[in-house]
């Protein structure tokens, strides 16, 4: 498996994200969902995902939180950080989430596409004393369970640009029945012919990877 970046940066990245969440939520008193949305739309999220050393190793978690908040509210005055040996649930959230993102080489937005950051935070009670691999398995199961209740990504992207199945079939030169089977999940698009997926993605103005379905990852 190809991880997001060199493992040499992983430990520091985990601590950075851990203190980022801890400081934002417990220091600045920002709701975890609100702050997470700020992080997802910040200039730092993709740099973190790729293991940019100026972010994952060059900034402390407090500094990263402050920069994320500054992008939204430039005049914000920040409370002095308080460090404790007792690790908060939010610290655990950031520490574990950073590992999961690195392990699967996903964007944070992909991880929480169907699962809320709050639901991951609530996993603290069960998983915070376990080996982190148990958390990985648990989040895999949660994401897979939610995915089963969701529409196919092909259908989601098709509806975004208001195309009918027939129009997409003609535009991508893929059989209509095949598209119907992918959307009804009678066929697994992850096992589709590569040229089908490439043509569908081109017709839907997305990348081929965007059309693939989440499967149980363990």
ZAMARGU-4260 file (C-alpha; in steps of 0.2 Angstrom, whole numbers, plus 5000, padded with zeros to 4 digits):
<rodrens>
0) 5000/5000/5000 | 5006/5017/4996 | 5005/5029/5011 | 5002/5048/5009 | 5020/5053/5013
5) 5036/5046/5021 | 5034/5038/5038 | 5048/5048/5045 | 5036/5063/5046 | 5021/5053/5053
10) 5024/5055/5072 | 5026/5073/5070 | 5011/5075/5059 | 5000/5065/5072 | 5006/5077/5086
15) 5003/5092/5075 | 4985/5087/5071 | 4982/5082/5089 | 4987/5098/5096 | 4978/5108/5082
20) 4961/5100/5087 | 4964/5101/5105 | 4969/5120/5105 | 4955/5125/5093 | 4941/5116/5103
25) 4947/5117/5121 | 4958/5133/5120 | 4948/5143/5107 | 4931/5136/5111 | 4927/5133/5093
30) 4914/5119/5089 | 4923/5104/5082 | 4912/5103/5067 | 4914/5121/5063 | 4933/5121/5065
35) 4935/5105/5055 | 4925/5114/5041 | 4938/5128/5042 | 4952/5116/5041 | 4945/5108/5026
40) 4943/5124/5016 | 4960/5131/5022 | 4976/5133/5012 | 4984/5120/5024 | 4974/5105/5022
45) 4981/5098/5005 | 4999/5102/5011 | 4996/5092/5027 | 4988/5078/5017 | 5004/5077/5006
50) 5016/5078/5020 | 5023/5095/5016 | 5037/5096/5029 | 5034/5115/5032 | 5017/5111/5038
55) 5018/5093/5046 | 5035/5096/5054 | 5037/5115/5053 | 5022/5121/5062 | 5016/5116/5080
60) 4998/5111/5081 | 4994/5127/5090 | 5002/5137/5076 | 4992/5127/5063 | 4976/5130/5072
65) 4979/5149/5073 | 4983/5150/5054 | 4968/5141/5050 | 4957/5152/5061 | 4966/5168/5054
70) 4961/5164/5037 | 4943/5165/5042 | 4945/5179/5055 | 4961/5189/5053 | 4959/5199/5068
75) 4956/5185/5080 | 4965/5186/5097 | 4970/5169/5103 | 4971/5163/5121 | 4987/5156/5128
80) 4989/5138/5125 | 4989/5126/5140 | 4998/5110/5138 | 4993/5095/5149 | 4999/5077/5151
85) 4981/5072/5151 | 4976/5070/5133 | 4959/5076/5128 | 4947/5067/5116 | 4950/5080/5103
90) 4969/5077/5105 | 4966/5058/5102 | 4954/5063/5087 | 4968/5073/5078 | 4982/5060/5082
95) 4971/5045/5076 | 4964/5055/5061 | 4982/5059/5055 | 4987/5041/5055 | 4971/5036/5046
100) 4974/5049/5032 | 4992/5044/5031 | 4989/5025/5030 | 4976/5026/5016 | 4983/5041/5007
105) 4966/5049/5007 | 4960/5067/5008 | 4952/5072/5024 | 4937/5077/5015 | 4936/5059/5008
110) 4937/5052/5025 | 4922/5062/5031 | 4912/5062/5015 | 4898/5052/5023 | 4904/5051/5041
115) 4905/5066/5052 | 4920/5072/5062 | 4909/5071/5078 | 4905/5053/5075 | 4924/5050/5074
120) 4927/5059/5090 | 4914/5049/5098 | 4924/5033/5095 | 4936/5040/5108 | 4927/5031/5122
125) 4929/5014/5114 | 4946/5015/5105 | 4957/5028/5115 | 4966/5014/5125 | 4967/5002/5110
130) 4981/5000/5097 | 4978/5012/5083 | 4975/4998/5071 | 4959/4994/5080 | 4953/5012/5077
135) 4958/5010/5059 | 4947/4994/5058 | 4933/5003/5067 | 4933/5018/5056 | 4934/5006/5041
140) 4918/4998/5047 | 4909/5014/5050 | 4913/5021/5033 | 4908/5005/5024 | 4892/5004/5034
145) 4887/5022/5029 | 4892/5019/5011 | 4880/5004/5009 | 4866/5017/5012 | 4872/5029/5000
150) 4869/5031/4981 | 4882/5026/4969 | 4896/5040/4966 | 4892/5038/4947 | 4874/5043/4950
155) 4880/5057/4962 | 4892/5065/4949 | 4879/5062/4935 | 4866/5072/4944 | 4877/5086/4948
160) 4878/5091/4930 | 4860/5086/4927 | 4863/5072/4914 | 4851/5058/4912 | 4857/5040/4911
165) 4854/5040/4892 | 4863/5056/4889 | 4878/5050/4899 | 4878/5034/4890 | 4879/5043/4873
170) 4892/5056/4879 | 4903/5043/4887 | 4900/5029/4874 | 4896/5017/4887 | 4881/5005/4886
175) 4866/5012/4895 | 4862/4995/4904 | 4880/4995/4911 | 4878/5013/4918 | 4861/5007/4926
180) 4870/4992/4934 | 4884/5003/4941 | 4871/5015/4948 | 4860/5001/4956 | 4876/4993/4962
185) 4872/4977/4953 | 4890/4978/4946 | 4905/4985/4955 | 4912/5000/4946 | 4928/4997/4955
190) 4930/4981/4944 | 4925/4990/4928 | 4935/4991/4912 | 4947/5005/4913 | 4942/5013/4897
195) 4924/5014/4903 | 4929/5023/4919 | 4940/5035/4910 | 4926/5040/4898 | 4913/5041/4911
200) 4925/5053/4921 | 4928/5063/4906 | 4910/5065/4903 | 4907/5070/4921 | 4921/5082/4923
205) 4929/5072/4937 | 4944/5061/4939 | 4942/5042/4937 | 4945/5039/4956 | 4930/5050/4960
210) 4919/5037/4953 | 4926/5022/4963 | 4916/5016/4978 | 4922/5014/4995 | 4925/4996/5000
215) 4929/4988/5017 | 4948/4993/5018 | 4954/4980/5031
</rodrens>
